Amino acid sequence: MKKSILFSIAFLIAVATFAQEKRDLKLNKDTNLIGVVYYHDNGVVSQTGAYTTDGKLQGEWLSYNTQGKKQISANYDNGKKVGKWFFWNKTTLKEVDYNNNVIANVSEWEIKFPVANSN
């Protein structure tokens, strides 16, 4: 559970530091949400998501590494963590379930790659 909390804290710190990165903003008049795309220094998308007009995170947020590979999938409802969050790295997939902004459950799986046929 401590690792999950550390991942969440790291994610939030990353969100705060993106304010200094290049970004694109677009108001969706149908949903009244501000869509945002942040970019790494190399031009690759680093994060996508949406804000409410009063600045709260809303809906699905995705984070990518500098090669464009998805690392985090998170969900917000009016600034609160909700639903399933996923954290990928080279060897594991971690699922963190949030209920009313509180961790309800954590599951972790090892990622196994198929071995190439040696014939």
C-alpha positions as CSV (number, residue, x, y, z in Angstrom):
1,M,0.0,0.0,0.0
2,K,2.9,2.4,0.8
3,K,4.2,1.9,-2.8
4,S,0.8,2.9,-4.2
5,I,0.7,6.0,-2.1
6,L,4.2,6.9,-3.3
7,F,3.1,6.4,-6.9
8,S,0.1,8.7,-6.3
9,I,2.3,11.3,-4.7
10,A,4.8,11.1,-7.6
11,F,2.0,11.4,-10.1
12,L,0.7,14.6,-8.3
13,I,4.2,16.1,-8.2
14,A,4.5,15.3,-11.9
15,V,1.2,17.1,-12.6
16,A,2.4,20.2,-10.7
17,T,5.7,20.3,-12.6
18,F,3.9,20.1,-16.0
19,A,2.8,23.7,-15.5
20,Q,6.3,24.7,-16.8
21,E,6.1,22.5,-19.9
22,K,4.7,23.2,-23.3
23,R,1.0,22.6,-23.4
24,D,-2.1,22.9,-25.6
25,L,-5.5,24.0,-24.1
26,K,-8.9,23.8,-25.7
27,L,-12.3,24.5,-24.2
28,N,-14.9,21.9,-25.1
29,K,-18.1,24.0,-25.2
30,D,-20.3,20.8,-25.0
31,T,-18.8,19.6,-21.7
32,N,-17.5,22.9,-20.4
33,L,-14.2,21.2,-19.7
34,I,-10.7,22.4,-20.7
35,G,-8.8,19.7,-22.5
36,V,-5.1,19.9,-22.1
37,V,-2.1,18.1,-23.6
38,Y,1.3,18.5,-22.0
39,Y,4.6,17.7,-23.9
40,H,8.0,16.5,-22.9
41,D,11.0,18.6,-24.0
42,N,11.5,16.2,-27.0
43,G,7.9,17.1,-28.3
44,V,6.4,13.7,-27.3
45,V,3.0,13.9,-25.4
46,S,3.7,13.6,-21.7
47,Q,0.1,13.9,-20.3
48,T,-3.5,14.4,-21.5
49,G,-6.6,15.2,-19.5
50,A,-9.2,17.8,-18.7
51,Y,-9.9,20.4,-16.1
52,T,-13.1,21.9,-15.0
53,T,-13.5,25.7,-15.6
54,D,-12.6,26.2,-11.9
55,G,-9.3,24.3,-12.3
56,K,-10.2,20.8,-10.9
57,L,-9.0,17.7,-12.6
58,Q,-11.8,15.8,-14.4
59,G,-12.2,12.5,-16.2
60,E,-9.4,10.3,-17.5
61,W,-5.8,11.5,-17.3
62,L,-3.0,9.6,-19.1
63,S,0.7,10.0,-18.6
64,Y,3.4,8.9,-21.0
65,N,7.2,8.5,-20.8
66,T,9.6,10.3,-23.2
67,Q,9.2,7.6,-25.8
68,G,5.4,7.9,-25.8
69,K,4.7,4.7,-23.9
70,K,1.7,4.9,-21.5
71,Q,2.7,4.8,-17.8
72,I,-0.3,5.9,-15.9
73,S,-4.0,6.0,-16.4
74,A,-5.9,7.9,-13.7
75,N,-9.5,9.1,-13.2
76,Y,-10.9,12.2,-11.4
77,D,-14.3,13.4,-10.6
78,N,-14.3,17.1,-9.8
79,G,-10.7,17.0,-8.5
80,K,-11.2,13.8,-6.5
81,K,-9.5,10.5,-7.3
82,V,-12.0,7.9,-8.3
83,G,-12.2,4.5,-10.0
84,K,-9.3,2.4,-11.2
85,W,-5.9,3.8,-11.7
86,F,-3.2,1.9,-13.5
87,F,0.6,2.2,-13.2
88,W,2.8,0.4,-15.8
89,N,6.5,-0.1,-15.6
90,K,8.8,-2.6,-17.3
91,T,7.9,-5.5,-15.0
92,T,4.6,-4.8,-13.3
93,L,1.1,-3.5,-13.8
94,K,-0.4,-2.0,-10.6
95,E,-4.1,-1.3,-10.2
96,V,-5.2,1.1,-7.5
97,D,-8.9,1.4,-6.8
98,Y,-10.1,4.7,-5.4
99,N,-13.4,5.3,-3.7
100,N,-14.3,8.9,-2.7
101,N,-10.6,10.0,-3.0
102,V,-9.4,7.1,-0.7
103,I,-7.5,3.9,-1.7
104,A,-9.9,1.0,-1.5
105,N,-7.8,-1.8,-3.0
106,V,-4.4,-2.4,-4.6
107,S,-3.5,-5.2,-7.0
108,E,-0.3,-5.9,-8.7
109,W,0.7,-8.2,-11.6
110,E,4.0,-9.2,-13.1
111,I,4.2,-8.5,-16.8
112,K,5.5,-11.6,-18.6
113,F,6.6,-11.4,-22.2
114,P,6.4,-14.4,-24.5
115,V,9.8,-16.1,-25.1
116,A,10.8,-16.1,-28.8
117,N,10.8,-19.5,-30.4
118,S,14.5,-20.6,-30.8
119,N,13.8,-22.9,-33.8
